[in-house]
Amino acid sequence: MKTADVRGMSPDQMNDELAKLKKEQFNLRFQKATGQMEKTARVKQIRRDIARIKTIAAEKAAGNKA
């Protein structure tokens, strides 16, 4: 997910995407625990996408209050 894509999202869309990513992260943790994980790099990618969405959401929230 690119930063420009996230910046173009509405707050509701960001919340939906964040929930989807957290669910996927949860599933990947279970796959890792059971030894079924195939794409190990996906864990890092998901973590970064979650951080990216949270950061941009905080920027937008701070921009609206100022």
CHARMM internal coordinates of N, CA and C (Angstrom, degrees):
IC EDIT
DIST 1 N 1 CA 1.4434
DIST 1 CA 1 C 1.5232
ANGL 1 N 1 CA 1 C 108.46
DIST 1 C 2 N 1.2971
ANGL 1 CA 1 C 2 N 115.55
DIHE 1 N 1 CA 1 C 2 N 131.63
DIST 2 N 2 CA 1.4535
ANGL 1 C 2 N 2 CA 121.46
DIHE 1 CA 1 C 2 N 2 CA -178.46
DIST 2 CA 2 C 1.5240
ANGL 2 N 2 CA 2 C 110.72
DIHE 1 C 2 N 2 CA 2 C -91.13
DIST 2 C 3 N 1.3194
ANGL 2 CA 2 C 3 N 115.47
DIHE 2 N 2 CA 2 C 3 N 154.32
DIST 3 N 3 CA 1.4560
ANGL 2 C 3 N 3 CA 121.12
DIHE 2 CA 2 C 3 N 3 CA 179.84
DIST 3 CA 3 C 1.5225
ANGL 3 N 3 CA 3 C 110.81
DIHE 2 C 3 N 3 CA 3 C -61.92
DIST 3 C 4 N 1.3115
ANGL 3 CA 3 C 4 N 117.15
DIHE 3 N 3 CA 3 C 4 N -39.45
DIST 4 N 4 CA 1.4672
ANGL 3 C 4 N 4 CA 120.71
DIHE 3 CA 3 C 4 N 4 CA -179.64
DIST 4 CA 4 C 1.5347
ANGL 4 N 4 CA 4 C 110.77
DIHE 3 C 4 N 4 CA 4 C -62.74
DIST 4 C 5 N 1.3281
ANGL 4 CA 4 C 5 N 116.78
DIHE 4 N 4 CA 4 C 5 N -35.69
DIST 5 N 5 CA 1.4633
ANGL 4 C 5 N 5 CA 120.15
DIHE 4 CA 4 C 5 N 5 CA 177.69
DIST 5 CA 5 C 1.5214
ANGL 5 N 5 CA 5 C 110.77
DIHE 4 C 5 N 5 CA 5 C -64.07
DIST 5 C 6 N 1.3238
ANGL 5 CA 5 C 6 N 116.20
DIHE 5 N 5 CA 5 C 6 N -42.22
DIST 6 N 6 CA 1.4659
ANGL 5 C 6 N 6 CA 120.31
DIHE 5 CA 5 C 6 N 6 CA -178.53
DIST 6 CA 6 C 1.5226
ANGL 6 N 6 CA 6 C 110.54
DIHE 5 C 6 N 6 CA 6 C -68.77
DIST 6 C 7 N 1.3116
ANGL 6 CA 6 C 7 N 116.90
DIHE 6 N 6 CA 6 C 7 N -40.63
DIST 7 N 7 CA 1.4682
ANGL 6 C 7 N 7 CA 120.14
DIHE 6 CA 6 C 7 N 7 CA -179.97
DIST 7 CA 7 C 1.5323
ANGL 7 N 7 CA 7 C 111.77
DIHE 6 C 7 N 7 CA 7 C -63.24
DIST 7 C 8 N 1.3072
ANGL 7 CA 7 C 8 N 117.27
DIHE 7 N 7 CA 7 C 8 N -27.08
DIST 8 N 8 CA 1.4521
ANGL 7 C 8 N 8 CA 121.25
DIHE 7 CA 7 C 8 N 8 CA 179.36
DIST 8 CA 8 C 1.5166
ANGL 8 N 8 CA 8 C 113.85
DIHE 7 C 8 N 8 CA 8 C -80.92
DIST 8 C 9 N 1.3230
ANGL 8 CA 8 C 9 N 117.10
DIHE 8 N 8 CA 8 C 9 N -8.00
DIST 9 N 9 CA 1.4686
ANGL 8 C 9 N 9 CA 121.04
DIHE 8 CA 8 C 9 N 9 CA -178.30
DIST 9 CA 9 C 1.5272
ANGL 9 N 9 CA 9 C 111.30
DIHE 8 C 9 N 9 CA 9 C -82.79
DIST 9 C 10 N 1.3251
ANGL 9 CA 9 C 10 N 114.76
DIHE 9 N 9 CA 9 C 10 N 152.12
DIST 10 N 10 CA 1.4542
ANGL 9 C 10 N 10 CA 120.37
DIHE 9 CA 9 C 10 N 10 CA 172.35
DIST 10 CA 10 C 1.5255
ANGL 10 N 10 CA 10 C 108.12
DIHE 9 C 10 N 10 CA 10 C -80.78
DIST 10 C 11 N 1.3332
ANGL 10 CA 10 C 11 N 118.28
DIHE 10 N 10 CA 10 C 11 N 164.75
DIST 11 N 11 CA 1.4724
ANGL 10 C 11 N 11 CA 119.88
DIHE 10 CA 10 C 11 N 11 CA 178.11
DIST 11 CA 11 C 1.5306
ANGL 11 N 11 CA 11 C 113.08
DIHE 10 C 11 N 11 CA 11 C -57.29
DIST 11 C 12 N 1.3240
ANGL 11 CA 11 C 12 N 117.49
DIHE 11 N 11 CA 11 C 12 N -37.09
DIST 12 N 12 CA 1.4649
ANGL 11 C 12 N 12 CA 120.05
DIHE 11 CA 11 C 12 N 12 CA 178.52
DIST 12 CA 12 C 1.5236
ANGL 12 N 12 CA 12 C 111.26
DIHE 11 C 12 N 12 CA 12 C -66.29
DIST 12 C 13 N 1.3106
ANGL 12 CA 12 C 13 N 116.53
DIHE 12 N 12 CA 12 C 13 N -41.30
DIST 13 N 13 CA 1.4584
ANGL 12 C 13 N 13 CA 120.39
DIHE 12 CA 12 C 13 N 13 CA 178.50
DIST 13 CA 13 C 1.5225
ANGL 13 N 13 CA 13 C 110.76
DIHE 12 C 13 N 13 CA 13 C -64.20
DIST 13 C 14 N 1.3513
ANGL 13 CA 13 C 14 N 115.96
DIHE 13 N 13 CA 13 C 14 N -38.87
DIST 14 N 14 CA 1.4635
ANGL 13 C 14 N 14 CA 119.62
DIHE 13 CA 13 C 14 N 14 CA 178.59
DIST 14 CA 14 C 1.5269
ANGL 14 N 14 CA 14 C 110.40
DIHE 13 C 14 N 14 CA 14 C -64.36
DIST 14 C 15 N 1.3201
ANGL 14 CA 14 C 15 N 117.31
DIHE 14 N 14 CA 14 C 15 N -41.53
DIST 15 N 15 CA 1.4672
ANGL 14 C 15 N 15 CA 120.53
DIHE 14 CA 14 C 15 N 15 CA 178.78
DIST 15 CA 15 C 1.5221
ANGL 15 N 15 CA 15 C 111.20
DIHE 14 C 15 N 15 CA 15 C -63.87
DIST 15 C 16 N 1.3294
ANGL 15 CA 15 C 16 N 116.71
DIHE 15 N 15 CA 15 C 16 N -40.61
DIST 16 N 16 CA 1.4622
ANGL 15 C 16 N 16 CA 120.42
DIHE 15 CA 15 C 16 N 16 CA 178.16
DIST 16 CA 16 C 1.5302
ANGL 16 N 16 CA 16 C 111.27
DIHE 15 C 16 N 16 CA 16 C -64.05
DIST 16 C 17 N 1.3188
ANGL 16 CA 16 C 17 N 116.02
DIHE 16 N 16 CA 16 C 17 N -44.87
DIST 17 N 17 CA 1.4634
ANGL 16 C 17 N 17 CA 120.87
DIHE 16 CA 16 C 17 N 17 CA 179.92
DIST 17 CA 17 C 1.5303
ANGL 17 N 17 CA 17 C 110.41
DIHE 16 C 17 N 17 CA 17 C -65.08
DIST 17 C 18 N 1.3307
ANGL 17 CA 17 C 18 N 116.59
DIHE 17 N 17 CA 17 C 18 N -39.45
DIST 18 N 18 CA 1.4596
ANGL 17 C 18 N 18 CA 120.90
DIHE 17 CA 17 C 18 N 18 CA 178.26
DIST 18 CA 18 C 1.5225
ANGL 18 N 18 CA 18 C 111.12
DIHE 17 C 18 N 18 CA 18 C -62.53
DIST 18 C 19 N 1.3232
ANGL 18 CA 18 C 19 N 117.18
DIHE 18 N 18 CA 18 C 19 N -42.82
DIST 19 N 19 CA 1.4671
ANGL 18 C 19 N 19 CA 121.11
DIHE 18 CA 18 C 19 N 19 CA 178.18
DIST 19 CA 19 C 1.5289
ANGL 19 N 19 CA 19 C 110.68
DIHE 18 C 19 N 19 CA 19 C -63.23
DIST 19 C 20 N 1.3306
ANGL 19 CA 19 C 20 N 116.10
DIHE 19 N 19 CA 19 C 20 N -41.45
DIST 20 N 20 CA 1.4673
ANGL 19 C 20 N 20 CA 120.38
DIHE 19 CA 19 C 20 N 20 CA 179.51
DIST 20 CA 20 C 1.5256
ANGL 20 N 20 CA 20 C 111.06
DIHE 19 C 20 N 20 CA 20 C -63.38
DIST 20 C 21 N 1.3359
ANGL 20 CA 20 C 21 N 116.44
DIHE 20 N 20 CA 20 C 21 N -43.12
DIST 21 N 21 CA 1.4573
ANGL 20 C 21 N 21 CA 120.55
DIHE 20 CA 20 C 21 N 21 CA -179.80
DIST 21 CA 21 C 1.5232
ANGL 21 N 21 CA 21 C 112.06
DIHE 20 C 21 N 21 CA 21 C -66.96
DIST 21 C 22 N 1.3256
ANGL 21 CA 21 C 22 N 116.71
DIHE 21 N 21 CA 21 C 22 N -38.50
DIST 22 N 22 CA 1.4671
ANGL 21 C 22 N 22 CA 119.61
DIHE 21 CA 21 C 22 N 22 CA 178.68
DIST 22 CA 22 C 1.5213
ANGL 22 N 22 CA 22 C 111.12
DIHE 21 C 22 N 22 CA 22 C -66.46
DIST 22 C 23 N 1.3181
ANGL 22 CA 22 C 23 N 116.40
DIHE 22 N 22 CA 22 C 23 N -36.28
DIST 23 N 23 CA 1.4692
ANGL 22 C 23 N 23 CA 120.07
DIHE 22 CA 22 C 23 N 23 CA 177.33
DIST 23 CA 23 C 1.5271
ANGL 23 N 23 CA 23 C 109.63
DIHE 22 C 23 N 23 CA 23 C -66.01
DIST 23 C 24 N 1.3226
ANGL 23 CA 23 C 24 N 116.49
DIHE 23 N 23 CA 23 C 24 N -41.99
DIST 24 N 24 CA 1.4618
ANGL 23 C 24 N 24 CA 119.92
DIHE 23 CA 23 C 24 N 24 CA 178.65
DIST 24 CA 24 C 1.5269
ANGL 24 N 24 CA 24 C 111.02
DIHE 23 C 24 N 24 CA 24 C -65.29
DIST 24 C 25 N 1.3305
ANGL 24 CA 24 C 25 N 116.54
DIHE 24 N 24 CA 24 C 25 N -39.23
DIST 25 N 25 CA 1.4506
ANGL 24 C 25 N 25 CA 120.82
DIHE 24 CA 24 C 25 N 25 CA 177.44
DIST 25 CA 25 C 1.5353
ANGL 25 N 25 CA 25 C 110.73
DIHE 24 C 25 N 25 CA 25 C -61.61
DIST 25 C 26 N 1.3133
ANGL 25 CA 25 C 26 N 116.72
DIHE 25 N 25 CA 25 C 26 N -41.81
DIST 26 N 26 CA 1.4640
ANGL 25 C 26 N 26 CA 122.38
DIHE 25 CA 25 C 26 N 26 CA 177.51
DIST 26 CA 26 C 1.5264
ANGL 26 N 26 CA 26 C 110.19
DIHE 25 C 26 N 26 CA 26 C -60.32
DIST 26 C 27 N 1.3323
ANGL 26 CA 26 C 27 N 116.49
DIHE 26 N 26 CA 26 C 27 N -46.09
DIST 27 N 27 CA 1.4621
ANGL 26 C 27 N 27 CA 120.57
DIHE 26 CA 26 C 27 N 27 CA 179.60
DIST 27 CA 27 C 1.5259
ANGL 27 N 27 CA 27 C 111.69
DIHE 26 C 27 N 27 CA 27 C -64.02
DIST 27 C 28 N 1.3194
ANGL 27 CA 27 C 28 N 117.11
DIHE 27 N 27 CA 27 C 28 N -38.07
DIST 28 N 28 CA 1.4584
ANGL 27 C 28 N 28 CA 120.52
DIHE 27 CA 27 C 28 N 28 CA 178.90
DIST 28 CA 28 C 1.5284
ANGL 28 N 28 CA 28 C 111.57
DIHE 27 C 28 N 28 CA 28 C -66.19
DIST 28 C 29 N 1.3327
ANGL 28 CA 28 C 29 N 116.63
DIHE 28 N 28 CA 28 C 29 N -35.35
DIST 29 N 29 CA 1.4660
ANGL 28 C 29 N 29 CA 119.31
DIHE 28 CA 28 C 29 N 29 CA 176.77
DIST 29 CA 29 C 1.5178
ANGL 29 N 29 CA 29 C 110.82
DIHE 28 C 29 N 29 CA 29 C -62.84
DIST 29 C 30 N 1.3261
ANGL 29 CA 29 C 30 N 117.17
DIHE 29 N 29 CA 29 C 30 N -40.39
DIST 30 N 30 CA 1.4598
ANGL 29 C 30 N 30 CA 120.35
DIHE 29 CA 29 C 30 N 30 CA 178.05
DIST 30 CA 30 C 1.5246
ANGL 30 N 30 CA 30 C 111.15
DIHE 29 C 30 N 30 CA 30 C -67.54
DIST 30 C 31 N 1.3242
ANGL 30 CA 30 C 31 N 116.86
DIHE 30 N 30 CA 30 C 31 N -39.10
DIST 31 N 31 CA 1.4631
ANGL 30 C 31 N 31 CA 119.78
DIHE 30 CA 30 C 31 N 31 CA 177.63
DIST 31 CA 31 C 1.5199
ANGL 31 N 31 CA 31 C 110.71
DIHE 30 C 31 N 31 CA 31 C -62.49
DIST 31 C 32 N 1.3236
ANGL 31 CA 31 C 32 N 116.16
DIHE 31 N 31 CA 31 C 32 N -39.25
DIST 32 N 32 CA 1.4631
ANGL 31 C 32 N 32 CA 119.63
DIHE 31 CA 31 C 32 N 32 CA 179.60
DIST 32 CA 32 C 1.5268
ANGL 32 N 32 CA 32 C 110.21
DIHE 31 C 32 N 32 CA 32 C -66.41
DIST 32 C 33 N 1.3247
ANGL 32 CA 32 C 33 N 116.73
DIHE 32 N 32 CA 32 C 33 N -41.54
DIST 33 N 33 CA 1.4613
ANGL 32 C 33 N 33 CA 120.87
DIHE 32 CA 32 C 33 N 33 CA -177.97
DIST 33 CA 33 C 1.5288
ANGL 33 N 33 CA 33 C 111.70
DIHE 32 C 33 N 33 CA 33 C -65.83
DIST 33 C 34 N 1.3179
ANGL 33 CA 33 C 34 N 116.70
DIHE 33 N 33 CA 33 C 34 N -33.29
DIST 34 N 34 CA 1.4632
ANGL 33 C 34 N 34 CA 120.07
DIHE 33 CA 33 C 34 N 34 CA -178.01
DIST 34 CA 34 C 1.5288
ANGL 34 N 34 CA 34 C 112.47
DIHE 33 C 34 N 34 CA 34 C -93.48
DIST 34 C 35 N 1.3362
ANGL 34 CA 34 C 35 N 116.32
DIHE 34 N 34 CA 34 C 35 N -1.15
DIST 35 N 35 CA 1.4594
ANGL 34 C 35 N 35 CA 120.12
DIHE 34 CA 34 C 35 N 35 CA 178.16
DIST 35 CA 35 C 1.5143
ANGL 35 N 35 CA 35 C 114.27
DIHE 34 C 35 N 35 CA 35 C 77.41
DIST 35 C 36 N 1.3139
ANGL 35 CA 35 C 36 N 118.37
DIHE 35 N 35 CA 35 C 36 N 20.60
DIST 36 N 36 CA 1.4611
ANGL 35 C 36 N 36 CA 121.85
DIHE 35 CA 35 C 36 N 36 CA -178.36
DIST 36 CA 36 C 1.5279
ANGL 36 N 36 CA 36 C 113.10
DIHE 35 C 36 N 36 CA 36 C -101.43
DIST 36 C 37 N 1.3118
ANGL 36 CA 36 C 37 N 117.20
DIHE 36 N 36 CA 36 C 37 N 2.33
DIST 37 N 37 CA 1.4562
ANGL 36 C 37 N 37 CA 120.73
DIHE 36 CA 36 C 37 N 37 CA -174.57
DIST 37 CA 37 C 1.5224
ANGL 37 N 37 CA 37 C 111.11
DIHE 36 C 37 N 37 CA 37 C -71.96
DIST 37 C 38 N 1.3296
ANGL 37 CA 37 C 38 N 116.53
DIHE 37 N 37 CA 37 C 38 N 130.63
DIST 38 N 38 CA 1.4547
ANGL 37 C 38 N 38 CA 121.52
DIHE 37 CA 37 C 38 N 38 CA 178.64
DIST 38 CA 38 C 1.5219
ANGL 38 N 38 CA 38 C 111.89
DIHE 37 C 38 N 38 CA 38 C -105.28
DIST 38 C 39 N 1.3211
ANGL 38 CA 38 C 39 N 116.60
DIHE 38 N 38 CA 38 C 39 N -46.17
DIST 39 N 39 CA 1.4622
ANGL 38 C 39 N 39 CA 121.06
DIHE 38 CA 38 C 39 N 39 CA -177.31
DIST 39 CA 39 C 1.5289
ANGL 39 N 39 CA 39 C 109.66
DIHE 38 C 39 N 39 CA 39 C -100.97
DIST 39 C 40 N 1.3172
ANGL 39 CA 39 C 40 N 116.61
DIHE 39 N 39 CA 39 C 40 N 88.39
DIST 40 N 40 CA 1.4545
ANGL 39 C 40 N 40 CA 120.08
DIHE 39 CA 39 C 40 N 40 CA -176.78
DIST 40 CA 40 C 1.5301
ANGL 40 N 40 CA 40 C 112.57
DIHE 39 C 40 N 40 CA 40 C -69.75
DIST 40 C 41 N 1.3040
ANGL 40 CA 40 C 41 N 117.90
DIHE 40 N 40 CA 40 C 41 N -27.21
DIST 41 N 41 CA 1.4620
ANGL 40 C 41 N 41 CA 121.60
DIHE 40 CA 40 C 41 N 41 CA -179.68
DIST 41 CA 41 C 1.5229
ANGL 41 N 41 CA 41 C 111.73
DIHE 40 C 41 N 41 CA 41 C -68.65
DIST 41 C 42 N 1.3171
ANGL 41 CA 41 C 42 N 116.54
DIHE 41 N 41 CA 41 C 42 N -20.01
DIST 42 N 42 CA 1.4683
ANGL 41 C 42 N 42 CA 120.73
DIHE 41 CA 41 C 42 N 42 CA -178.57
DIST 42 CA 42 C 1.5354
ANGL 42 N 42 CA 42 C 111.15
DIHE 41 C 42 N 42 CA 42 C -64.74
DIST 42 C 43 N 1.3224
ANGL 42 CA 42 C 43 N 117.81
DIHE 42 N 42 CA 42 C 43 N -29.59
DIST 43 N 43 CA 1.4614
ANGL 42 C 43 N 43 CA 121.49
DIHE 42 CA 42 C 43 N 43 CA 179.42
DIST 43 CA 43 C 1.5273
ANGL 43 N 43 CA 43 C 109.84
DIHE 42 C 43 N 43 CA 43 C -61.44
DIST 43 C 44 N 1.3159
ANGL 43 CA 43 C 44 N 116.42
DIHE 43 N 43 CA 43 C 44 N -47.33
DIST 44 N 44 CA 1.4630
ANGL 43 C 44 N 44 CA 121.48
DIHE 43 CA 43 C 44 N 44 CA 179.76
DIST 44 CA 44 C 1.5255
ANGL 44 N 44 CA 44 C 110.73
DIHE 43 C 44 N 44 CA 44 C -64.35
DIST 44 C 45 N 1.2991
ANGL 44 CA 44 C 45 N 116.56
DIHE 44 N 44 CA 44 C 45 N -41.02
DIST 45 N 45 CA 1.4668
ANGL 44 C 45 N 45 CA 121.75
DIHE 44 CA 44 C 45 N 45 CA -179.40
DIST 45 CA 45 C 1.5335
ANGL 45 N 45 CA 45 C 110.71
DIHE 44 C 45 N 45 CA 45 C -63.68
DIST 45 C 46 N 1.3256
ANGL 45 CA 45 C 46 N 116.67
DIHE 45 N 45 CA 45 C 46 N -42.64
DIST 46 N 46 CA 1.4636
ANGL 45 C 46 N 46 CA 121.09
DIHE 45 CA 45 C 46 N 46 CA 179.52
DIST 46 CA 46 C 1.5270
ANGL 46 N 46 CA 46 C 110.12
DIHE 45 C 46 N 46 CA 46 C -63.92
DIST 46 C 47 N 1.3392
ANGL 46 CA 46 C 47 N 116.34
DIHE 46 N 46 CA 46 C 47 N -45.35
DIST 47 N 47 CA 1.4674
ANGL 46 C 47 N 47 CA 120.06
DIHE 46 CA 46 C 47 N 47 CA 179.99
DIST 47 CA 47 C 1.5200
ANGL 47 N 47 CA 47 C 111.06
DIHE 46 C 47 N 47 CA 47 C -58.25
DIST 47 C 48 N 1.3141
ANGL 47 CA 47 C 48 N 116.42
DIHE 47 N 47 CA 47 C 48 N -43.18
DIST 48 N 48 CA 1.4679
ANGL 47 C 48 N 48 CA 120.17
DIHE 47 CA 47 C 48 N 48 CA -178.96
DIST 48 CA 48 C 1.5240
ANGL 48 N 48 CA 48 C 111.60
DIHE 47 C 48 N 48 CA 48 C -68.79
DIST 48 C 49 N 1.3251
ANGL 48 CA 48 C 49 N 117.23
DIHE 48 N 48 CA 48 C 49 N -37.61
DIST 49 N 49 CA 1.4617
ANGL 48 C 49 N 49 CA 120.16
DIHE 48 CA 48 C 49 N 49 CA 177.69
DIST 49 CA 49 C 1.5263
ANGL 49 N 49 CA 49 C 110.82
DIHE 48 C 49 N 49 CA 49 C -64.53
DIST 49 C 50 N 1.3281
ANGL 49 CA 49 C 50 N 116.84
DIHE 49 N 49 CA 49 C 50 N -41.00
DIST 50 N 50 CA 1.4687
ANGL 49 C 50 N 50 CA 120.61
DIHE 49 CA 49 C 50 N 50 CA 177.88
DIST 50 CA 50 C 1.5241
ANGL 50 N 50 CA 50 C 109.79
DIHE 49 C 50 N 50 CA 50 C -61.88
DIST 50 C 51 N 1.3229
ANGL 50 CA 50 C 51 N 116.89
DIHE 50 N 50 CA 50 C 51 N -46.36
DIST 51 N 51 CA 1.4633
ANGL 50 C 51 N 51 CA 121.03
DIHE 50 CA 50 C 51 N 51 CA 179.16
DIST 51 CA 51 C 1.5221
ANGL 51 N 51 CA 51 C 111.21
DIHE 50 C 51 N 51 CA 51 C -62.11
DIST 51 C 52 N 1.3298
ANGL 51 CA 51 C 52 N 116.53
DIHE 51 N 51 CA 51 C 52 N -39.82
DIST 52 N 52 CA 1.4608
ANGL 51 C 52 N 52 CA 120.86
DIHE 51 CA 51 C 52 N 52 CA -180.00
DIST 52 CA 52 C 1.5247
ANGL 52 N 52 CA 52 C 111.12
DIHE 51 C 52 N 52 CA 52 C -62.85
DIST 52 C 53 N 1.3194
ANGL 52 CA 52 C 53 N 116.68
DIHE 52 N 52 CA 52 C 53 N -44.21
DIST 53 N 53 CA 1.4671
ANGL 52 C 53 N 53 CA 120.37
DIHE 52 CA 52 C 53 N 53 CA -179.99
DIST 53 CA 53 C 1.5233
ANGL 53 N 53 CA 53 C 110.73
DIHE 52 C 53 N 53 CA 53 C -65.77
DIST 53 C 54 N 1.3299
ANGL 53 CA 53 C 54 N 117.01
DIHE 53 N 53 CA 53 C 54 N -44.06
DIST 54 N 54 CA 1.4633
ANGL 53 C 54 N 54 CA 120.32
DIHE 53 CA 53 C 54 N 54 CA -179.97
DIST 54 CA 54 C 1.5280
ANGL 54 N 54 CA 54 C 111.53
DIHE 53 C 54 N 54 CA 54 C -62.75
DIST 54 C 55 N 1.3249
ANGL 54 CA 54 C 55 N 116.38
DIHE 54 N 54 CA 54 C 55 N -40.43
DIST 55 N 55 CA 1.4614
ANGL 54 C 55 N 55 CA 120.89
DIHE 54 CA 54 C 55 N 55 CA -179.58
DIST 55 CA 55 C 1.5195
ANGL 55 N 55 CA 55 C 111.39
DIHE 54 C 55 N 55 CA 55 C -64.57
DIST 55 C 56 N 1.3149
ANGL 55 CA 55 C 56 N 117.07
DIHE 55 N 55 CA 55 C 56 N -46.95
DIST 56 N 56 CA 1.4559
ANGL 55 C 56 N 56 CA 120.67
DIHE 55 CA 55 C 56 N 56 CA -178.34
DIST 56 CA 56 C 1.5240
ANGL 56 N 56 CA 56 C 110.86
DIHE 55 C 56 N 56 CA 56 C -68.78
DIST 56 C 57 N 1.3269
ANGL 56 CA 56 C 57 N 117.27
DIHE 56 N 56 CA 56 C 57 N -35.61
DIST 57 N 57 CA 1.4660
ANGL 56 C 57 N 57 CA 120.39
DIHE 56 CA 56 C 57 N 57 CA 177.19
DIST 57 CA 57 C 1.5408
ANGL 57 N 57 CA 57 C 109.80
DIHE 56 C 57 N 57 CA 57 C -63.99
DIST 57 C 58 N 1.3232
ANGL 57 CA 57 C 58 N 116.61
DIHE 57 N 57 CA 57 C 58 N -40.69
DIST 58 N 58 CA 1.4694
ANGL 57 C 58 N 58 CA 120.27
DIHE 57 CA 57 C 58 N 58 CA 178.30
DIST 58 CA 58 C 1.5256
ANGL 58 N 58 CA 58 C 111.27
DIHE 57 C 58 N 58 CA 58 C -66.62
DIST 58 C 59 N 1.3274
ANGL 58 CA 58 C 59 N 116.78
DIHE 58 N 58 CA 58 C 59 N -38.19
DIST 59 N 59 CA 1.4627
ANGL 58 C 59 N 59 CA 120.66
DIHE 58 CA 58 C 59 N 59 CA 177.43
DIST 59 CA 59 C 1.5240
ANGL 59 N 59 CA 59 C 110.33
DIHE 58 C 59 N 59 CA 59 C -62.79
DIST 59 C 60 N 1.3187
ANGL 59 CA 59 C 60 N 116.28
DIHE 59 N 59 CA 59 C 60 N -44.96
DIST 60 N 60 CA 1.4589
ANGL 59 C 60 N 60 CA 120.13
DIHE 59 CA 59 C 60 N 60 CA -179.94
DIST 60 CA 60 C 1.5206
ANGL 60 N 60 CA 60 C 111.16
DIHE 59 C 60 N 60 CA 60 C -64.96
DIST 60 C 61 N 1.3308
ANGL 60 CA 60 C 61 N 117.05
DIHE 60 N 60 CA 60 C 61 N -39.80
DIST 61 N 61 CA 1.4586
ANGL 60 C 61 N 61 CA 120.72
DIHE 60 CA 60 C 61 N 61 CA 179.43
DIST 61 CA 61 C 1.5219
ANGL 61 N 61 CA 61 C 110.72
DIHE 60 C 61 N 61 CA 61 C -65.85
DIST 61 C 62 N 1.3142
ANGL 61 CA 61 C 62 N 117.77
DIHE 61 N 61 CA 61 C 62 N -40.90
DIST 62 N 62 CA 1.4682
ANGL 61 C 62 N 62 CA 122.13
DIHE 61 CA 61 C 62 N 62 CA 178.58
DIST 62 CA 62 C 1.5255
ANGL 62 N 62 CA 62 C 110.10
DIHE 61 C 62 N 62 CA 62 C -67.94
DIST 62 C 63 N 1.3238
ANGL 62 CA 62 C 63 N 116.92
DIHE 62 N 62 CA 62 C 63 N -35.86
DIST 63 N 63 CA 1.4593
ANGL 62 C 63 N 63 CA 120.51
DIHE 62 CA 62 C 63 N 63 CA 179.31
DIST 63 CA 63 C 1.5148
ANGL 63 N 63 CA 63 C 112.53
DIHE 62 C 63 N 63 CA 63 C -68.15
DIST 63 C 64 N 1.3278
ANGL 63 CA 63 C 64 N 117.32
DIHE 63 N 63 CA 63 C 64 N -33.40
DIST 64 N 64 CA 1.4586
ANGL 63 C 64 N 64 CA 121.06
DIHE 63 CA 63 C 64 N 64 CA 179.43
DIST 64 CA 64 C 1.5139
ANGL 64 N 64 CA 64 C 112.43
DIHE 63 C 64 N 64 CA 64 C -73.96
DIST 64 C 65 N 1.3243
ANGL 64 CA 64 C 65 N 117.06
DIHE 64 N 64 CA 64 C 65 N -29.92
DIST 65 N 65 CA 1.4689
ANGL 64 C 65 N 65 CA 120.86
DIHE 64 CA 64 C 65 N 65 CA -177.85
DIST 65 CA 65 C 1.5312
ANGL 65 N 65 CA 65 C 111.49
DIHE 64 C 65 N 65 CA 65 C -81.93
DIST 65 C 66 N 1.3131
ANGL 65 CA 65 C 66 N 117.08
DIHE 65 N 65 CA 65 C 66 N -27.59
DIST 66 N 66 CA 1.4698
ANGL 65 C 66 N 66 CA 120.41
DIHE 65 CA 65 C 66 N 66 CA -174.96
DIST 66 CA 66 C 1.5086
ANGL 66 N 66 CA 66 C 112.15
DIHE 65 C 66 N 66 CA 66 C -78.70
END
COOR INIT
IC SEED 1 N 1 CA 1 C
IC BUILD
